[in-house]
Amino acid sequence: TAPAFWRWDARANWTSPSETWKVSMFVNNIIGDLGVREQERFPEYQAYLRKVTTTDPRLVGLEVIYNFKP
């Protein structure tokens, strides 16, 4: 079993009154803690290998969309 962990994500969106511009800012994994997302155990013929996949680290992004209107 893997220990419990917390993960907080946030997103803020803004759209201009004319809906020409859309801006989004996001932060995934605000706290920055890594947790175990998946653990695999392999059989004897693979030397009882164990593979652990962690959660993604903190990611910050900005998305800007401009709509061209005819």
QUIPE-V579805 format. One record per residue. PSI is psi in radians with two decimals (none if undefined). Layout:
PSI ; PSI
This chain:
2.69 ; 2.55 ; 2.63 ; 2.67 ; 2.78 ; 2.54 ; 2.18 ; 2.32 ; 2.70 ; 2.61 ; 2.38 ; 2.31 ; 2.56 ; 2.38 ; 2.32 ; 2.71 ; -0.60 ; -0.07 ; 0.40 ; -0.69 ; 2.45 ; 2.26 ; 2.32 ; 2.40 ; 2.41 ; 2.70 ; 2.09 ; 2.41 ; 1.05 ; -0.77 ; -0.57 ; 0.05 ; 2.52 ; 2.41 ; 2.99 ; 2.06 ; -0.60 ; 2.51 ; 2.23 ; 2.47 ; 2.33 ; 2.74 ; 3.13 ; -0.74 ; -0.15 ; 0.46 ; 0.57 ; 0.59 ; 2.49 ; 2.34 ; 2.24 ; 2.30 ; 2.21 ; 2.90 ; 2.89 ; 2.58 ; 3.12 ; 2.40 ; 2.21 ; 2.38 ; 2.81 ; 2.30 ; 2.22 ; 2.24 ; 2.29 ; 2.17 ; 2.08 ; 2.17 ; 2.37 ; none
